Structure formats: C-alpha cells, structure tokens
Amino acid sequence: MIFEVVKIKKLIYGGQGLAEMIDGRKVFVWNALPEEVVKIQVYKEKSSYCEAIVVEIIKPSKLRQTPKDNNFLSTSPWQILSLADESNFKLQFVNELIEHHKLEVNPVTIIKSDNKDWYYRNKMEYSFCSDEGGLYLSYFRRDSHTKDKIIRSSLSMLSINQTAGYVVDQLNKLKVKADILKSLIIRSDQLGNTLMSLFVTDNLKTKFVLEDPLVGIEIFYSDPRSLASIPTKLIYRQSEEVLRDVLINNQSFLYNSRSFFQINVPVYRLVLERMKKYLSFNEITDLYSGVGSIGMSLAKKTIVLVDNDQVNLEYAKLNALNLKLQAETFYQRAENISDKILSKVVVIDPPRLGINKRLIKLLRQQPPEMIGYLSCNPITQIRDLKLLSDLYKIEDLSLYNFFPHTAHIESLAILKRR
C-alpha cells in the first residue's frame, strides 16, 4: 500500500484534487483542495496515474470547511467547501469546457440555486450492514466495497431521515437479517410525505406499520445477480398513495419512489421557468421524458412522450390527463424513435452519457426548430452541442446547482435552428 505526501495543484471536474507523485504519475485525490499539502493513501494504481484519498492534512487550504457528515465522502465530497466557493469552481469548470471546444456562447457568470445547500434531496438510496448492535443503513465508501453505517444525512430532506430511522427500527424489531436486504429507496414530496421501496433477495414475509410521514410501502424481490435495484417481483404493497409536487404554472405532477423525478425540486422550478421563456409551444416532444414534467410544463395542447421505463410512462399518462393535455406515449429508447415523432420543439434530458449518436444523427436529418437540452453532465452536453453547432445557435446556456456539496452541475442549453 502506497502512502505519500503531495501538494494539490487544482480541483478537476468530478471533484478530486490533482497532484503529482514522486515517480511523476498524476494522482487524483479525494478530500483535497488546491494548494493543500496532504498525506495520501493510494487505492488504485495504473501505469500513468493513481487514485487516492487523503489520510492526513498537513497544510490545509483557507477554503476548507468542516464537513457536517462523518461519511461525507460517500455522498457529497464537497462538504469541505462553502456554497460560494463551490459555485466558483463549477463556473470555472464549465467555462474551461466552453473554451476548449470553442463553443459559440458567452462565458457563464452565475450558477443559479435557491441558496439552500442542506436537506434538499427528495430521494435517497441506501444499502444495509449489521454488527452485534443490529441492522443499520449504510453507504459504500467511495471507490470501495466497504460499507459505512449511517444514522442521518445532511443532504436528504428531514422527512427522509425520519423515515429511514423508522424503517431500520422496524426491521430490527422484526429481526430481519442484512444478508437478504439489497437496498432501500425513500422518496419525499415537498410536503414531507414519504414512500419507500425495499428490495430483497429472499421472500420477506413481513408487514410494516405506516407511520407519519410514511404513506406507502412496496417490497420487491430483486434478482441478487444484479447489483441494481431492479424489481423482479412484487412481494408486498401497502397503500396506493403517490407523491405529488407543484412545479410551475400551478401544475402538480404525480410520481412514486421508483419513477424519474428531479432530486432538487425548488431549483428544478428555476430551470422550468427558464425553459418556459423560450419553449412554450402548442406541441412538444419530450425525449427521456420520465413522468413528463419538462414537456408538460411547456406544452399548451399536445405532448409526445418517449421513455424506456414503463413506470415513468404510467405516471406520465396520469399527469397528462390531469393537466388536460393530449398525450401520445412511446415505450422505447429515445435513440430508436422515428422522425415522425419529432415536433417542431423538442426537449431532451438524457442520462450522463449524453445524447446517443443515433439520436444526434436523427436530429441532424430532421432538425426541430427549437431544442431544450437539460444535462447533468456538461462534458457530454458540450460535446453534443458542438456536434449540432452548424445547424443550431445557442440562444441561452445557464447553470444550476441541483446538488450542493457535490461536483455535479446541471446545465440548460436552448438551441434555435440557424
């Protein structure tokens, strides 16, 4: 095991500090800030670089703050920064990307948020561990298979922390063993109502008692051969309650613990207001639609929804009905759509990998008049914008801090056909 003292040169996109080891290799370091001198422990070695974690801070940065959570590196490694300093680093990252790709857009000077950097997450997913004291919720340590037990998170809404504690107490009273528990998802609406989905690898024959703020429970058998929390079979459901949040235009949207809905609702509203300024049209095509909250916030009459998750589309249909919108849904991957699905205005909120090459090709063959492109990864978004730059002018590029105390950045681009 390698231990070494290094000086951190800068932060990189992704959240790590960059330094150089004695042998000349670059090393990417968690829990490090620029200009700090730190002792590191290497946990991954490659021929040209290493990855490491700080085990001792010899000379701290003036920017360093004391993190709220003991296990902050598992969920939010930038708890060591103030919100203002974090925002400055995020702006720097994106503007460096813009300059590198020679993108025709002005540098971004502000990252928008609601200035609430704690207790904002409306969804948390947990693992489990146990010891002689009983069963605990846990997170995996960053880049490790080791688990840390947790009591609470300073990122999740208080209603989620309350429900998480209650669920663990119930599991311990029922003497459920950790080895049959795969994961737990808890989701909360802005009023504090929570739903839970528990994924198990054996037939768990037990019933929970609903206790405020928990309004609904699902227990699923999930194939243990898959690491993901994918429901294979419903074992038990208590209550048909769903969650509901009001976004913009006084419109409310329904969703459950497993459907796609944005993590930080107050900041999401800021995004939708920005999109509405440019993209309020009669008909919208919403690719990677989730429950339809982007497209339906903008469409005046008709919404076309494309998603490869059946649960998302079920809620999207309900939302369209409640909002009195004509809706057409397509249960498929966005890259496999026909050009006939595309409206004059298209909104896209893809995964971190960005827009699939096949979809980029289709957008070039049948270019919509306007595109709203929301991204959780500016690296892939700016790559895609460059691929479309001969056909589209970037009318607006704005950044949003959906995930304070992490290095994640949400970016919105509004494209208009040249």
N, C-alpha and C positions, 0 to 999 in steps of 0.2 A: 504493500500500500504506500502511495507516494504522498508525502507532506512537503510543502514548500512555501516560502514567503514570496509574495509577488506584490507589485504595485498595479492598481487598476487604472487603465488608460481612459476608458469611456464605457457607457452603457450601450448595448446593442438592442436592436428590435427583437423582442422576445423576453427581455427583462434581465439578462445576465450582464455581468461586468466582463470586459475584455482585458486580458493581461498576457504577458509573455513569460514562459518558463525558462529556466536556466538553459535547457537544451534547445531553445529557440522556437519551440512549438507554441502556438496560440492556445490559451486556456480560457474557457467560458465559465464564469464563476457566479453561482447563486449567493444572494445576500451580500452583494458588494456594490459600492458606489464609486464614481470617478475620484481619483487621487487618493483613495484609501490604500494603506499598506495592510495586508491581511495574510494570515496563515491559512492555506487551503489544503483540503483533502481531495485527491483525485479519485473519482469513482468510475470514470470511463476514459480509456486510452485508445487513440487512433494514431496512425503514423504521422499525421500532420497537425493534430490538435488533441486537446483533452477537455473534459468537463469536470468541474469540481464544485465544492461547497466550502464556504468559509467556516473554519473551526475556531479562529481567534482573530479579533480586530485589533491590530497593533496601533494603527493611526487612523481614527475614524474621520469621515467626511463631516463638514459642518452641516450638510444637508440631512444627516442621518437622524431619524426619529425612532423612539422606542415602539416596537410593534405591539398591537393590542393582544394578539393571539399567540400562544406558545408555538402552535403548529402553522404559523402564517405562511411558511414556505410551500406548504402543500396546496394552498388555495389562492394566496394573494401576496406574492413575494415583495410587492412594493408597499407593504405597510411601513417600510422604513423611510418612506418619503412623504412630505406634505402633499396635499392635493395640488397646490400651486406649482411645486417643483415637478411633480409627476406630469402635469399638463404641459410644462415647458419641454420636457423630454419627448413627449408624444408628438408635439408640434415639430420638433427638430427631426424626428424620425421620418415623418410624412413628407416634410419639405425636402429632405435629402433624397427620398424616393422620386419625388416630382422632378428634381434637378437631374438626377441620374438618368431618368427615362426621357428627359427633355419634353415633358408633357406641357402642352399649351394651356396653362392655367396659372393664375396668380398664386403665390405662396399663401398658405393658410396661416392666419394670425391668431385665431382663437379656437379653442376646443370647448364646445358647449356642454353644460351639465346643469343639474339643479342644485349643485353645491352641497349635496348630501352624500358623503363618502362612506357612511357606515349604515348597516342594516337595510340595504337596498335590494338584495337578491330575493326574487319571489320563487325561486326553485333551488333545492339542494339535493344532491345525490350522495348517499353515504354507503360505506362498506361496514363490516362488523368485525369485532375481535372479542376475545374473552380472556380472563385470567381467574385467579382464585376469588376475586371480588365479584365476578359475574360477567354479564354481557355488556359490551359498550359499542357505541357508534365509532367509526374510525375513518381516517383518510389514509391513502397511501402516501408515504413520503415521496417528495419529488424525485423522479427518476430512480425509484426503488420499489421493491416488492414488500418492503417492511411497512407495517401499519402503525399509526399513532392513534390512541384513543382520544376522543374529543368529548367535551361537555357542551360547548356552545361555539358559535361563530359570530364574529363581529361584522360579517358581510351579510348574513341572512336576516330576513325580516324577523322581528321578535316573535311573531306568531309561529314561524317555522321552528325557532329554537325551543319554544314552549311545547310544540307538538312532538319534536324529536325526543325531548326528555320524557314525555308521556309514553311514547311508543317503546322506548327502552325499558321503562319501568314495567309496562305490561308484559313485554317479552320475558323479562326476568321473573316476574310473578308466575308466568306460565311455564317457566323452566325450559324455554326454547334454547337449543344449542346453536352456537355460532356456525358450526360446520354445515348446517343446512340453509343458512341465510346468505343470500347472494348480495343483495343491495336493497336500498330503501330510497324512494323518491318522495319528497314532500314539497308541495306547491301551495302558495298562498295568493289570494287576490288582495287588492289594496285595502279591503275592509278587514282583512285578517282571517278570513275563513280559509281552512286548510283541507287538502286532500292528500292521502298517502297511497302509494303503490309499493307493495312489498314483494320482492322477487326471491323465491326459494327454490332449492334443488331437491326437495322431497315434498311429499304430500302433507303439508302442515294443517292438521285438523284442530283449529283453534278459532275462537271468536274474540274480537276486541269489543270493548265498550266505547262508544262515541262519547267524547268529552270535549267541550268547547276549548279551542276553536276548531277542532277536527270535525268535519261534516261528512266525510265519506272515506271508505276504505276499500281497496282492492288487494287481493293476494293472488299472485300468479306463480305457477310452476314455470321455471326458466331453465332451458337446457344447460346443464353445467359445462358442456363442452365449449360453450360460447362465453367469452368474458363480458359481453354486452348484456344490458338489462332488457332482454327481448322476451316478451310474454309468449310462452308456448301454449299454456292452458290456464284458463281462469279457474281458480280453486274456490274463491270466496269473494263476495261483494256485499258490502253493507251500505245502503243509502244510494240513491240515484242523483244525489246533489252534484252540481257542477259549479265551477268558478265563473265569475263574471266581472269584467272590468270595463269602465268607461274610458274611451280614448279621446278622440276629437269629435267635433260636430254633435256632442252629446250622444254618441253612438256607443252602445255596450256590446261586448263580444264575449261569447261563451267558449270555455275550453276546460280541459281536465288536466290531471297531473302528468299525463304522457303526451299530450299534444304540444306542437311547437307554438310557443308564445314568448315574446321578448322578456328577458330577465329583469330589466330595469324600466318599469312602466312610466314613471314621470319623465325620464329622458327620452323614451320612445315617443311620447306625445310631442316633444320638441321636433323630432325627426318628421313625424307625420304632418305637423303644421308647415314645415319647410317644403315638404313634397306637395302639399295641397296648393301652395303658392304657384307651382309650375305645372302640376299634373292633374288638375281637377277637370275630368272629361266625362262624356256620357258613357263610354265603354273603355274598360281597362282589362288587359290581360295580365294576370298575376302569376308569375312563374316561381316555383319553390314556395307555394302560397301559404303553407301552414294552415291556420284556421281562417285565413283571408283578411287579416286585419289591415294589411297595407292597401291592397286593391280596393277593398270595400270602404275604406276611409276616403278614397279619392273618386270612385266611380259614382256617377249620378244616376245611371239607369241599369247598365249591364256589366256583369263581371264574369270573366273567364278564369277559372282556377285550375292550376296544374300542380299536382303534388304526388309523390310516390308513397305516401303514408295514408292508409285508409282512415285511421282515427282522425287525422287532420281534416280530411275531406268531409267526414261526417259532421264535424263541428262547423266547417265552412258552409255547408248547405243550411244548417240551422241558422247561422249568422246572416246569410243572405236572405233567408225567409223572414227573419225578424226585422231586417232593415229594408224589406220590400224591394230588393234588387233582383232582377232577372239574372239567374246564375247558370252557367254551364261548367261542369266539372270534368276533369280528365285525370284518371288514376294512372299516372305514368311518370317516368323521369322527364325532366324538362328538356334534356338533350334529344329526346326521341319524339318530340312533338312535330306535327305537320305545320307547314307555313300558314295553313288556313286558320289556325288557332290564334295567330298574332293579330292584335288590334293595332290601331294607329299609335296607341300609347301602351307601353309595356313596363311593368315594374318587376325587378329582379332582386331577390335576397338569397344568394346562393350560399352553400357551405364554404368553409375556409379555403378550399381548393380553388374557388372562383368559378367562373362560367366555363362549362365544358366546351372543348374545342368544336364539337359538332353543333352546339348551340351558337357559338360565335359565328360559325360558317353560315348557319341559317339566318342570323341577324344581319349578316352582310348581304345575303342573297335577297332577303325580303325586309329591308330596313324599316322599322317603325319610324314615325315622325319624332317621337319623344321616348326616351328611356330613363326611368328612375332606377338607379343601381345602388342598393344599400349593401354594405360589405362589413364583415367582421375581421377582414384581413386586407389592409391597404396594399400589401405586397402583390397579392394576386389581382386585386382590383385595378391597380395602376397598370399592371401588365395587360389586363383586358382592355382598359381604356386606350392604351397605346395601339392595340390591335384594331380598334374601331375609330381611331383618330382621323383617318382620311375621310370617313363618312359622317362623323359627328363632331360638333363643337361642344366643349364642356361649358354649359351655361352656369353651373354652380358646383363647387366642391366644398363640403362642410364636414367637420369632425365632431364627434360626440363621445363623451366619456361614460359609456354604458357600464364599465367595470372598474370603478375606482380601486386603487391599490393593487392593480394588476397592470401588465404591459399591454393589454388588449385595447384596440382602438376601433371604434365604429365609424365608418366613412360613408357619406352620401354624395353620389355624383348625379347631376341632372344633365342629360345629353339631348341635344337638339340636332336633327339632321341638317347637314350643310346644304 
